[in-house]
Amino acid sequence: MNKHSNTYKEWFAEIDRILERSIGLGQDCLADWLSRDAYNDGLSAEEGAAICLEAQDLMNDDEISELLS
């Protein structure tokens, strides 16, 4: 069951905005990650952005939290 009031496409676009604001890159420049699973699990766009960055394996959890705050 979907826990979002927005569509997957809208949620995905919000993650792009968060990433572009935080690291200057959108998801199209990053390695694939399980975005559909995160959406279906009801994660917020902010949580999705963190999961996306974790999937890149370029920084640790504390660095990701600081970057997205």
Secondary structure, 3 states (H helix, E strand, C coil): CCCCCCCHHHHHHHHHHHHHHHHCCCHHHCCCCCHHHHHHCCCCHHHHHHHHHHHHCCCCHHHHHHHHC
